Amino acid sequence: MSAAIEPAKKAFRRLAPADRRRQIVDAAVAYFSEFGFEGATRGLADRLGVTQPLIYRYFPSKDELIRAVYEEVYLSRWRGEWIELLGRREAPLRERLVAFYAHYTGVIFEPQWMRIYLFSGLRGLDINRWWISFVEDHVLRTICEEVRVFAGLPGAAEIPITAAEIDGYWLFHGGIFYYGMRENVYGVAPRTPLPHFIEMSIDSFLQGFPETVKRALA
C-alpha cells in the first residue's frame, strides 16, 4: 500500500518589512471582522501561512496589532475635507449635512467596519472609545457650532458647546448609524433608500434640534 500523500504546505514568501507589515494588517482586518477579537493570533498566522513569532516581530503585543487595525479601518479612511465641507457657510447647512453623510456612510456602512466596531465593543476594547472621542471632536462639535450659526445663536467662542448639545446630537447621528447596522449586521434591508433616508433625517433634525439648543442656552 502506498503511503498517504500529505497536503502541500503553503510556501513561505519573503517580503520587504513594509510589505509584510501591510500583509499582516490586511489579514488581521479580515480575520477580526470574521471571528472577533477572541480569535488568537495563531489562527491569523495559519491564515497567512507564517509563524506567530513573525507576527510578534512586527507587533510585539495583540494590543499593538489592534491599534494598527483601528488606524487602518477607521483613521486611514477618514477624510479631512469632510470637515472643510461642513464649514463652507456659503452653502446651506442642509446641503452640507446631506453631502457629509453621503460621504461618511459610504465609509462606515461597510461590513468589516461595522463588524469590527461591534466585536470590539462586546470585548471591551478601546476601539469604540477611540472612535467616539474622534467623532465628537471632529464631527459633532463642528456640526453643533454650525447649528448655532444656522439658528442665530452665540458661537462656541462666546458660549462653549455644551454637553447637552453633544448628547442631543448623538440622537440624530446614532439614528444614521443604526440604518447601517440593520443592513450590514442584522441583514434586515431598510425600506427607505439611503439617500432619501439621509435627507429625511436631516430635515427632521433641522426642524427640531435648533429650537432645543435655543431653549438649552436661554
Protein Blocks (a to p, Z undefined) as FASTA:
>chain_A
ZZdddddddddddddfklmmmmmmmmmmmmmmmnojmbcfklmmmmnopafklmmmmmmb
fklmmmmmmmmmmmmmpcfklmmmmmmmkbcfklmmmmmmmmmmmmmmpfklmmmmmmmm
mnopaklmmmmmmmmmmmmmmmmmmmmmmnopacfklmgcdfklmmmmmmmmmmmmmmmm
mmmmnopacfbdfklmmmmmmmmmmmmmmmmmmmmmZZ
